[in-house]
Amino acid sequence: MTHLDYLQDFIGTTIKHLEQVRSNGLKNDLSFTINCSDLEDFNYIDIRQSTKFKPIFDQLITANGPILYWFEIISNTETKKILESLNNYKDSDKPKATPALKQKIDYDSRVLYVGKVKGIFWGRLIQHLGFFKVNATQGLQLFYWAKDLSLDLKIHVLEFDKNMADIMPIIEYAFAKKLQPLIGKHK
């Protein structure tokens, strides 16, 4: 197979998978809210079993990807306060890894972050909340900088069929371009 044949095959397969989503819809479309003030130190306790968060994780247990997700800001928390708090955390002693900050920020955006995962979403959510043991694993780390902001977030979760896994970076980029998240670079 030549490189042109491979390209044609890839394009045809990709179009077929996209047409299936257009015809059949998503595998799952979920959303839930998190008040960052409710985040406690779950580094040594399983957050999936906590009274406040168990219903969310019970809902997510079957969402096994691939998944596109985004964090929407639904409180009146000022964008500048959000970014200031994150920057202060980034500058603190031994912070966990957080997403990159953009050069140009749309301060009117109400979307904090757009991401994707090929597999289990609930594990990625734990990382974003800040309760993953490996400090080098990137995530929002909300527990460490957002709990004192009165920040309420609605997390949108779109689950696709497995055959869409390789196309997720393209979908993530398209959503990030449209939603203009405050955090994270999408190229």
N, C-alpha and C positions, 0 to 999 in steps of 0.2 A: 504494500500500500504506500503510495507516495504521500508526501506531506500535504499536497492539495486534496488528495482523496480523504486523508484523515480529517482535514479541515471541513470538507463537505459533509463527512459523516458526523462530526461533532455538531455542526450547525443544524443538520437535519434532526439529530437526536434531541438537541436543546429545544428546537422549535416544537417538536412533538411533546416534550414534557411541559412546556409552557402552555400549549394548547390544551393539555389535559387539565391543568389548573384552571384555565379559563372555562372549560366545559364543566368540570366536576367541583370546582371550588377548593378551598383549603381542607386539609385533614382536620384541623381544629383551629378555633379562634377564641382565645381566652383573654380576660383582663381581670386585674385585681388592684386594690389600692394598698399602699403602705404609708403609714405615718412614721416618718423617721424618728420622731420622739419616742416611739414604742420600742426602738431597738435597744436591747440590753446586751450585756457581754455574753454572747453565745459561743465564745471560743472553746469552752470546755463542756458545753451542754448542747445537745442535739436540738437545734432550732426547729427541726421538722416535727418535734414532739411538743413544742411549747404551746400553751393555750392560745396565745394570740396568733401564731403563725401556722399551726397545724392545718387549719382549713385551706390555706393557700397551698401548702405542700401536698395535701391530699388531692387537690385539684390538678396539680402539676405532675403527679406520679406517672401518669400515662403519656405525657408529652415527651416523646423520645426522639424528636427531631427528624429532619433538620428544622430549625426554628429561626425566624426573624423576630426580634423584640425591640421595644423602645420604652424608655422611661419618660413619661409625660409629667410635667410639673402642674399640679392642680390646685396648689395653695397659692396664696398671694405673695409668697416669698420673693424678694427682689433678686433678680439675676445677679446683680453685682455682689450681693451678700453671699450667694451660693458660690460664685467663683472665688471670692475672697476667702471663704472658709476652706474650700478645696486647696487653694494656693498655700494657705497657712499650714494645712496638713502636709502638703508636699514638701514644705520647707522645715517640717518638724524633725526631731531626732528619730531616725530609723522608720520612716513611713513605709507602708506596704505599697506595692506598685499600683499606680493609677493610670488611666488613659491620658494621652497627650492632650494638651490644650491647643486650641486653634490660634492661628495668627489673627484671623479676622473673625470676630464673634458677633453673631446677630443677637443683640441684647433683647430683642422682642420675641425671640424663640421661646416656646414653652416646652421644648423637648430637651431633656438633659443628655440623653445618650441613645444611640442606635447600635445594635449589635446582632450577631448571628451565632448560632452554635449548631454543629452537625449532629450532636447527640443529645444527651439528657439535659434539659434546661434547668431543672431544680438545682443541680450542682453548680451551674453557672450563676444562678441567683444567689446562692450562698456566698460565692466569691464576691459578687457585687455588694452584698450586704456587709462584707468585711470579715467573714468567719471562716476563711480558708487558712489552713496552717502554714502554707508556703508563702512567705512574704513577697517572693518574686513573681507570683502569679497575678497578672494584672486584673483589676476589677475596680469598680467605683469606690469600694471600701466605705460605704455610707455610714456605718457605725462610728467611724473615727472622726468624721467631720460634719455630718448632716443632722445628727440627732438633736442639736440645740438650735436648729434653724426654724422650727415649726414647718418643716418641709413635708408636704404630702405628695406622693407620687402615684400615678396610675401606670401600671406596667401592662403593656399590650404584648400578647404572645400569639404569633401566627405560625402554626405548624404545617409543614408541607410533607408530601409523600417523599419517601427515601430517594426516589430517582431525581429529586431536585437538589441534592446535597452539593454537587459541584457547581451549581448555578447560584448558590446563596451569596457569594461575594458580589455578584452583579446586582442582585436584588437589594442587598444591604446598601450598596453604593447609591442605587436609585432612591431608596427611602431616605438616606442621609442627605442626599442632594435636595430632596423635597422638604424634609422636616427641619433641616438646619440645626442639628443638636449642638448644645453648648460645649460639650466635651467629646473628645475623640476625633481623630483625623481619618478621613475616608478619601482615598485616592484611587 
